[in-house]
Amino acid sequence: MTTMRQRSRFSLQLTAAAVLVASALALAGAGARAADDPDKVPADPPLHAVVDPHYGDVLFEFYQGHYFPAITRLEVSQHFERMPHHADEAEVLRGGLLLSYGLHKQAAEVFEALLARGAPPSVRDRAWYFLAKIRYQRGLMPEASQALARIEHRLPEPLEDDRRLLQANVMMALGDNAGASKILTPIAGPKGGDLYARYNLGVALIRGGQAAQGTAVLDGLGQQAMADEESRALRDKANVALGFAALKAGQPQDARGYLQRVRLQGIEANAALLGFGWAADAMDSPKLALVPWIELAGRDAGDAAVLEAQLAVPYAYAQLHADAQALERYETAIANFQAADADIDATIAAIRDGKLVEGLVNRNPGDQMGWFQTVRDLPLMPHASLLTPVIAGNEFQ
């Protein structure tokens, strides 16, 4: 059972981090100091006008979303000391842009240098928050936890709720499910609360040994009417999580009930079909298991669940003593696995030959480089569909 990493919220996060950090920080002065009450949100210092024209030129590119020209002009102007009145603001903006390009180590050096010079508390806390979020995205959980620990005051809304949700996700990744549950409980709320928080709360409770409470949370989410595709996908994910948790607990009948709720054409459909078959098998009904498994085995072999189904089908035939069908299906599965292995080799060879990088560069807008979350079609190369989950993943981005 995996936590929900908030794909829609985070899909643009690496670029949005620059916007949010710089928008919140780069125009702030340096006059604010920490409040005595850690639960009080420190007040932002007043905004002030742009004095150095070169800094205004950088902001012009930045607010149009032209991040590559923005950081290029910024670093050139810094080198020639053209922005003396905006030295700190420019450096914070540079840190945000470095974050947007995934250069978290370099961005950390920028933020740490600024903080060492005595940044305002609102600047400091939000800088650490965004740094923690990027580290989380890159799978650097201990480093993300360290950054979150550096936040001294409540963040302004809605960042405070996002910070708590991020902290819970980090704690779950580090195995502290009980601690994550305490943080998520007030955020999740009843129906209408934060859907991602409710999903992760259910997962954290089940992982932490509170199976009944966690199941109740996910069950409520799994039956809730949803208004959009993103929410419906999360509902499917909750039902898949419930189904496999029930299978693990030796409750196949309950598992079937949960998995029946999953839409057949949703992104969780393959996992649901696979689990539905295993639930039938656990009930000693291999004939019933064949129905979802045969359907799944005929789908795109780029999904691991499909490959597993291609082995599960002959297994079920063998359970039914249909040895001829089982042998035929095993031979077909072997041929399909060999073909998939050859496809992977061809894709690797094309990547090493530069076709992937060349294709992605050609799809970048204008003359600037950026992230690839806006890519709508894959580069022309052998078996490009194998790359879809790779390119969509946080690690690649």
C-alpha positions as CSV (number, residue, x, y, z in Angstrom):
1,M,0.0,0.0,0.0
2,T,1.5,3.3,-1.1
3,T,0.9,6.8,0.0
4,M,-0.6,9.3,-2.3
5,R,2.0,11.8,-3.5
6,Q,-0.5,14.3,-4.8
7,R,0.3,14.0,-8.4
8,S,-1.9,16.9,-9.6
9,R,-0.7,19.2,-6.9
10,F,3.0,18.3,-7.4
11,S,2.9,17.8,-11.2
12,L,4.0,21.4,-11.7
13,Q,5.6,21.9,-8.4
14,L,9.2,22.1,-9.5
15,T,8.5,25.1,-11.7
16,A,5.8,26.4,-9.3
17,A,8.3,26.4,-6.5
18,A,10.2,29.2,-8.2
19,V,7.1,31.2,-8.7
20,L,5.8,30.8,-5.2
21,V,9.2,31.2,-3.5
22,A,10.2,34.3,-5.5
23,S,6.7,35.8,-5.5
24,A,6.5,35.5,-1.7
25,L,10.1,36.3,-1.0
26,A,11.9,38.2,-3.7
27,L,10.0,41.5,-3.3
28,A,10.2,41.5,0.6
29,G,12.5,43.8,2.4
30,A,14.8,42.8,5.3
31,G,13.2,44.6,8.2
32,A,11.0,41.9,9.8
33,R,12.2,39.9,12.8
34,A,10.9,36.7,14.4
35,A,7.8,36.9,16.5
36,D,8.0,35.6,20.1
37,D,5.0,33.3,19.5
38,P,5.9,30.3,17.3
39,D,2.2,29.9,16.3
40,K,1.9,33.5,15.1
41,V,2.5,34.1,11.4
42,P,5.3,36.7,11.1
43,A,4.2,39.8,9.2
44,D,5.7,40.4,5.8
45,P,7.7,43.6,5.4
46,P,6.3,46.2,3.0
47,L,6.9,45.7,-0.7
48,H,9.2,48.2,-2.4
49,A,9.7,49.4,-6.0
50,V,12.3,48.0,-8.4
51,V,15.2,50.4,-8.5
52,D,17.8,48.6,-10.7
53,P,16.6,48.3,-14.3
54,H,18.4,45.0,-14.8
55,Y,16.5,43.4,-11.9
56,G,13.2,44.6,-13.5
57,D,14.3,43.0,-16.8
58,V,14.8,39.7,-14.9
59,L,11.4,40.0,-13.3
60,F,9.8,40.8,-16.7
61,E,11.1,37.4,-18.1
62,F,10.2,35.6,-14.8
63,Y,6.6,36.6,-14.6
64,Q,6.0,35.6,-18.2
65,G,7.2,32.1,-17.3
66,H,10.4,32.4,-19.2
67,Y,12.5,30.9,-16.5
68,F,15.6,30.0,-18.5
69,P,16.1,33.6,-19.9
70,A,15.3,34.9,-16.4
71,I,18.0,32.9,-14.7
72,T,20.5,33.6,-17.5
73,R,20.0,37.4,-17.2
74,L,20.0,37.2,-13.5
75,E,23.3,35.5,-13.2
76,V,24.9,37.7,-15.8
77,S,23.7,40.8,-13.9
78,Q,24.9,39.4,-10.6
79,H,28.3,38.8,-12.1
80,F,28.6,42.4,-13.2
81,E,27.1,43.7,-10.0
82,R,24.3,45.5,-11.8
83,M,21.6,45.0,-9.1
84,P,23.1,46.5,-5.9
85,H,19.7,47.6,-4.5
86,H,18.2,44.1,-4.9
87,A,21.1,41.8,-4.0
88,D,19.2,39.7,-1.5
89,E,15.9,39.6,-3.5
90,A,17.8,38.6,-6.6
91,E,19.6,35.8,-4.8
92,V,16.3,34.4,-3.4
93,L,14.9,34.5,-6.9
94,R,17.9,32.6,-8.2
95,G,17.4,30.0,-5.5
96,G,13.8,29.6,-6.5
97,L,14.7,29.2,-10.1
98,L,17.4,26.7,-9.2
99,L,14.7,24.7,-7.4
100,S,12.5,24.9,-10.5
101,Y,15.3,23.1,-12.4
102,G,15.7,20.5,-9.7
103,L,19.1,21.8,-8.6
104,H,18.2,21.3,-4.9
105,K,21.8,21.3,-3.6
106,Q,22.7,24.5,-5.3
107,A,19.4,26.1,-4.2
108,A,20.0,25.0,-0.6
109,E,23.4,26.7,-0.7
110,V,21.7,29.9,-1.8
111,F,19.0,29.7,0.9
112,E,21.5,28.8,3.6
113,A,23.7,31.7,2.7
114,L,20.8,34.1,2.8
115,L,19.6,32.7,6.1
116,A,23.1,33.0,7.6
117,R,22.9,36.7,6.7
118,G,19.8,37.1,8.9
119,A,16.7,36.8,6.7
120,P,13.3,37.9,7.9
121,P,11.3,35.0,9.7
122,S,8.6,34.9,7.0
123,V,11.4,34.6,4.3
124,R,13.3,32.0,6.2
125,D,10.3,29.8,7.0
126,R,8.8,29.8,3.6
127,A,12.2,29.2,2.0
128,W,12.7,26.1,4.2
129,Y,9.2,24.9,3.4
130,F,9.7,25.0,-0.4
131,L,13.1,23.5,0.0
132,A,11.5,20.6,2.0
133,K,8.9,20.1,-0.7
134,I,11.5,19.8,-3.5
135,R,13.6,17.4,-1.4
136,Y,10.5,15.3,-0.8
137,Q,9.8,15.2,-4.5
138,R,13.3,14.0,-5.2
139,G,12.9,11.2,-2.6
140,L,15.4,12.8,-0.1
141,M,13.2,12.1,3.0
142,P,15.8,12.7,5.8
143,E,16.8,16.0,4.1
144,A,13.2,17.0,3.7
145,S,12.6,16.3,7.4
146,Q,15.6,18.4,8.3
147,A,14.3,21.3,6.3
148,L,10.8,21.1,7.8
149,A,12.4,21.1,11.3
150,R,13.9,24.5,10.4
151,I,10.5,26.1,10.1
152,E,10.0,28.1,13.4
153,H,6.5,29.7,12.9
154,R,3.1,29.0,11.4
155,L,3.1,29.6,7.7
156,P,0.3,31.8,6.2
157,E,-2.6,29.9,4.7
158,P,-2.9,27.9,2.6
159,L,0.8,27.0,3.1
160,E,0.3,25.9,6.7
161,D,-2.0,23.1,5.7
162,D,0.3,22.1,2.9
163,R,3.2,22.1,5.3
164,R,1.4,19.7,7.7
165,L,0.4,17.4,4.8
166,L,4.0,17.4,3.5
167,Q,5.3,16.7,7.0
168,A,2.9,13.8,7.3
169,N,4.0,12.4,4.0
170,V,7.7,12.6,5.0
171,M,7.0,10.9,8.3
172,M,5.2,8.1,6.6
173,A,8.1,7.7,4.2
174,L,10.4,7.4,7.2
175,G,8.2,4.8,8.9
176,D,6.6,7.1,11.6
177,N,3.0,6.2,10.8
178,A,1.7,7.0,14.2
179,G,3.2,10.5,14.1
180,A,1.8,11.0,10.6
181,S,-1.7,10.0,11.8
182,K,-1.7,12.7,14.5
183,I,-0.8,15.3,12.0
184,L,-3.3,14.2,9.3
185,T,-6.3,13.7,11.6
186,P,-7.2,17.4,12.0
187,I,-6.5,18.1,8.3
188,A,-8.5,15.2,6.9
189,G,-11.8,16.0,8.5
190,P,-15.1,14.4,7.4
191,K,-16.4,14.3,3.9
192,G,-15.4,17.5,2.1
193,G,-12.1,17.7,3.8
194,D,-8.8,17.3,2.1
195,L,-9.1,14.1,0.0
196,Y,-5.3,13.5,-0.1
197,A,-5.0,13.9,3.6
198,R,-7.9,11.4,4.1
199,Y,-6.3,8.9,1.8
200,N,-2.9,9.1,3.5
201,L,-4.5,9.1,7.0
202,G,-6.2,5.8,6.1
203,V,-2.9,4.3,4.8
204,A,-1.0,5.6,7.9
205,L,-3.5,4.1,10.3
206,I,-3.5,0.7,8.6
207,R,0.3,0.7,8.4
208,G,0.5,1.7,12.1
209,G,-1.6,-1.3,13.2
210,Q,-5.0,0.5,13.5
211,A,-6.6,-1.4,10.6
212,A,-10.2,-0.9,11.6
213,Q,-9.8,2.9,11.8
214,G,-7.8,3.1,8.6
215,T,-10.3,0.9,6.7
216,A,-13.2,3.1,7.9
217,V,-11.4,6.2,6.5
218,L,-10.6,4.7,3.2
219,D,-14.0,3.1,2.9
220,G,-15.7,6.5,3.3
221,L,-13.4,7.9,0.6
222,G,-14.0,4.9,-1.6
223,Q,-17.8,5.4,-1.6
224,Q,-17.9,9.2,-1.9
225,A,-19.3,10.9,-5.0
226,M,-16.6,12.8,-6.8
227,A,-17.0,15.8,-9.1
228,D,-13.9,15.5,-11.3
229,E,-11.6,12.9,-12.8
230,E,-8.7,13.6,-10.4
231,S,-11.0,12.9,-7.4
232,R,-12.5,9.8,-9.0
233,A,-9.0,8.5,-9.6
234,L,-8.2,9.0,-5.9
235,R,-11.4,7.2,-5.0
236,D,-10.3,4.2,-7.2
237,K,-6.9,4.3,-5.5
238,A,-8.6,4.1,-2.1
239,N,-10.6,1.1,-3.1
240,V,-7.6,-0.7,-4.6
241,A,-5.7,0.0,-1.4
242,L,-8.6,-1.5,0.6
243,G,-8.8,-4.5,-1.6
244,F,-5.2,-5.4,-1.3
245,A,-5.2,-4.7,2.4
246,A,-8.1,-7.1,2.8
247,L,-6.3,-9.7,0.7
248,K,-3.3,-9.4,2.9
249,A,-5.5,-9.8,6.0
250,G,-7.0,-13.0,4.6
251,Q,-10.4,-11.5,3.8
252,P,-10.9,-12.2,0.0
253,Q,-14.7,-11.6,0.1
254,D,-14.2,-8.1,1.5
255,A,-11.5,-7.5,-1.1
256,R,-13.8,-8.4,-3.9
257,G,-16.4,-5.9,-2.6
258,Y,-13.8,-3.1,-2.5
259,L,-12.3,-3.9,-5.9
260,Q,-15.7,-4.1,-7.6
261,R,-16.1,-0.3,-7.0
262,V,-13.1,0.5,-9.2
263,R,-13.9,1.8,-12.7
264,L,-12.8,-0.6,-15.5
265,Q,-11.3,2.2,-17.6
266,G,-9.6,4.2,-14.8
267,I,-5.9,4.3,-14.2
268,E,-6.3,1.8,-11.3
269,A,-8.3,-0.7,-13.4
270,N,-5.4,-3.1,-14.1
271,A,-4.5,-3.3,-10.4
272,A,-8.1,-3.9,-9.5
273,L,-8.6,-6.7,-12.1
274,L,-5.4,-8.4,-10.8
275,G,-6.5,-8.2,-7.2
276,F,-10.1,-9.3,-8.1
277,G,-8.6,-12.4,-9.6
278,W,-6.4,-13.2,-6.6
279,A,-9.4,-12.7,-4.3
280,A,-11.3,-15.3,-6.3
281,D,-8.3,-17.6,-6.1
282,A,-8.1,-17.2,-2.4
283,M,-11.7,-18.3,-2.3
284,D,-10.7,-21.5,-4.2
285,S,-12.6,-20.3,-7.3
286,P,-10.0,-20.4,-10.1
287,K,-12.7,-20.4,-12.7
288,L,-14.0,-17.1,-11.3
289,A,-10.4,-15.8,-11.2
290,L,-10.0,-16.4,-15.0
291,V,-12.6,-13.8,-15.9
292,P,-10.7,-10.7,-14.7
293,W,-7.3,-12.2,-15.5
294,I,-8.1,-13.1,-19.1
295,E,-9.4,-9.5,-19.6
296,L,-6.3,-8.1,-18.0
297,A,-3.8,-10.4,-19.9
298,G,-5.0,-8.9,-23.2
299,R,-4.2,-5.3,-22.2
300,D,-1.0,-3.4,-22.9
301,A,2.0,-5.4,-21.7
302,G,3.7,-2.2,-20.6
303,D,1.9,-2.6,-17.2
304,A,3.4,-5.0,-14.7
305,A,-0.1,-6.1,-13.7
306,V,-0.7,-7.3,-17.3
307,L,2.4,-9.3,-17.3
308,E,1.5,-10.9,-13.9
309,A,-1.9,-11.7,-15.3
310,Q,-0.3,-13.5,-18.3
311,L,1.2,-15.9,-15.7
312,A,-1.8,-16.0,-13.5
313,V,-4.1,-17.3,-16.3
314,P,-2.2,-20.5,-17.0
315,Y,-1.9,-21.0,-13.2
316,A,-5.7,-20.9,-12.9
317,Y,-6.0,-23.3,-15.8
318,A,-3.6,-25.7,-14.0
319,Q,-5.8,-25.4,-10.9
320,L,-8.7,-26.5,-13.0
321,H,-6.6,-29.4,-14.4
322,A,-6.9,-27.9,-17.9
323,D,-3.3,-28.8,-18.6
324,A,-3.4,-28.2,-22.4
325,Q,-4.7,-24.7,-22.0
326,A,-2.3,-24.0,-19.1
327,L,0.7,-25.2,-21.3
328,E,-0.4,-23.1,-24.2
329,R,-0.8,-20.0,-22.0
330,Y,2.5,-20.5,-20.4
331,E,4.2,-20.7,-23.8
332,T,2.4,-17.6,-24.9
333,A,3.5,-15.8,-21.7
334,I,7.1,-16.8,-22.3
335,A,7.0,-15.5,-25.8
336,N,5.4,-12.2,-24.6
337,F,8.0,-11.8,-21.9
338,Q,10.8,-12.3,-24.4
339,A,9.2,-9.8,-26.7
340,A,8.8,-7.3,-23.9
341,D,12.5,-7.9,-23.0
342,A,13.5,-7.2,-26.6
343,D,11.4,-4.0,-26.6
344,I,13.1,-2.8,-23.4
345,D,16.5,-3.5,-25.0
346,A,15.6,-1.6,-28.1
347,T,14.3,1.4,-26.0
348,I,17.5,1.4,-24.0
349,A,19.6,1.4,-27.2
350,A,17.6,4.3,-28.6
351,I,18.0,6.3,-25.4
352,R,21.8,5.7,-25.4
353,D,21.8,6.8,-29.1
354,G,20.3,10.2,-27.9
355,K,16.9,9.8,-29.5
356,L,15.0,10.5,-26.2
357,V,17.0,13.6,-25.3
358,E,16.8,14.9,-28.9
359,G,13.0,14.3,-29.0
360,L,12.4,16.0,-25.7
361,V,14.6,19.0,-26.5
362,N,12.7,19.4,-29.8
363,R,9.5,19.6,-27.7
364,N,10.7,22.4,-25.4
365,P,9.0,25.7,-26.0
366,G,10.9,28.4,-27.8
367,D,14.6,28.7,-27.1
368,Q,14.5,27.8,-23.4
369,M,14.8,24.6,-21.4
370,G,12.3,23.6,-18.8
371,W,10.5,20.6,-17.3
372,F,8.6,18.1,-19.4
373,Q,5.2,18.0,-17.7
374,T,3.7,19.8,-20.7
375,V,4.9,17.0,-23.2
376,R,1.7,15.7,-24.8
377,D,3.3,13.2,-27.2
378,L,6.3,11.0,-26.8
379,P,9.4,11.2,-29.1
380,L,9.4,9.0,-32.2
381,M,11.5,6.0,-31.0
382,P,11.1,2.3,-30.6
383,H,8.4,1.3,-28.1
384,A,8.1,4.9,-26.8
385,S,5.0,3.9,-24.7
386,L,7.4,2.2,-22.3
387,L,8.7,5.6,-21.3
388,T,5.4,7.1,-20.3
389,P,5.6,6.1,-16.6
390,V,9.3,7.1,-16.6
391,I,8.8,10.6,-18.0
392,A,5.7,11.1,-15.8
393,G,7.6,10.1,-12.6
394,N,9.0,12.6,-10.0
395,E,12.5,11.1,-10.3
396,F,12.7,11.9,-14.0
397,Q,11.2,15.4,-13.7
